[in-house]
Amino acid sequence: MVNTPLLALRGIAKVWPNGTVALRGVDLEVRPGRVHGLLGANGAGKSTLIKILAGAVPASGGTIAWRGDDVRWRTPRDARAAGIATLYQHIPLVPTLSALDNILLEQRRGWRGDAAMRSKAAAIVATLGDPFDLDDMVGDLPIGARQMVAMAQALIGDPALVILDEPTAALGEQERETAYRMIRRLAAEGRAVLFISHFLDEIVALTDEVTVLRDGQAVLRAETASLDEAAIAAAIAGRSVGAMTRSTTRKKLSGAMLDVSDLRSPGRLASTSLAVGAGEIVGIAGLLGSGRSELLHAIFGADPAASGKIVVDGSKVTLAPEYTVAAGIALLPEDRARQGFVAQMTIAENIALPRRGTLIDRAGEDAAARAAIARLAIKAAGPEALVGELSGGNAQKVVIAKWLVPGTRVLLLDEPTAGIDIGARTDILELIRALADDGLAVVLVSSEFEELLAISDRILVMRDGAVVRDIADPTTLDEAALIQLAGGSQARWEDAA
């Protein structure tokens, strides 16, 4: 019966060992033959809930009923054996194995020579449009094809419940349509689907029911037919936009410090043009896979396939990091632990990295580090402190300090507040505003839309590698409206104020 839940959660709570509360008494019901949408902003608790359902982490409280019986899965293998398949946002595939080997990875031993299993895998891949050959090495496949391998892996065990975490974020338009058909077919076959997506138009088009999480709680549970994109966006945003002080003065462009014309990269970035003035902060809003990070990397010259024209302070710049750095462009990458700093090096050594030559000036490095510690209010014992031992917010300040050298004119910031606490986040945002006030042109990518609204002079909205909206006055929007622009349908981009 459709009215009988296949999966029923009651009062699910999760408190991590460090005291962080991720879930606060969440109720959720998923029924066979139905697609249930799960939404929420970053940090709302979606990932934690998925991990609990998949048996990857235990709940701290509450009950899970599966087919009417209370269960407590100890491992992901237990959940899979019960009939739950999970397709995670970050694809856990083995690049050195073939597509077939990856699809059958979680199946019984002895599958390698099993003709029946190969035939079954081939049939599933056919329903996905045959985007790869079973014998292709996964490491050689493009990201969209790898996502399809992961989908086939999730379906090979004939699951009763399929959990799809942002399954279309890395897919092209044709691949997305294939994924949509697959999801509808799964529901038609009587399976339950838990569908996690930031794309509001997908949620409205595909799901039967919707649950929205905010701050670890379920704040909306409703039939999708009773909702529209605006109502869902409002539930996601809540009243959190009021938690940040929004700038009441917006700087207007008076001569471009950074001028980007027809910048593009095959498969990553459509033709993009933008201009940023000295002292101006241009925010980039978009969802996962929208092309935000790709845009920053292309401007920095880190994408060898990119082409276009970059002009800094009136001078054309060659698209390669050694030339963009020399022209005064600095990039703070999203993955600061791998790309932004060297954890085993001191603050002084990290700050000196962009300008170190064959001769090392220890006294100069020490002086520069002390100046940065004072200017950016970095909490550390001194220049000799290891960056790996600093808090996330202070490590992020070191990465910013690394690029605050004489001649820096353009600052590209990719998720500068990700993974840091609210106090440090405020410090970083105030620092960014101060740097702009000092005359830097700033391009800011952030998944925290309230941050973009609070600090940006203009906001560009991206989707599918293209800028679809230029918001000249962010004060005309609230967070719910910006969420709707980034995740809603094309018609709403065109009609929204």
Beta strands, then each sheet from edge to edge (+ up, - down):
strand 1: 7-15
strand 2: 21-30
strand 3: 35-39
strand 4: 61-66
strand 5: 69-71
strand 6: 84-87
strand 7: 161-165
strand 8: 192-196
strand 9: 209-214
strand 10: 217-223
strand 11: 256-265
strand 12: 269-277
strand 13: 281-285
strand 14: 307-312
strand 15: 315-317
strand 16: 329-332
strand 17: 410-414
strand 18: 441-445
strand 19: 458-463
strand 20: 466-471
sheet 1: 2+ 1- 4+ 5-
sheet 2: 6+ 7+ 8+ 3+ 9+ 10-
sheet 3: 12+ 11- 14+ 15-
sheet 4: 16+ 17+ 18+ 13+ 19+ 20-
end
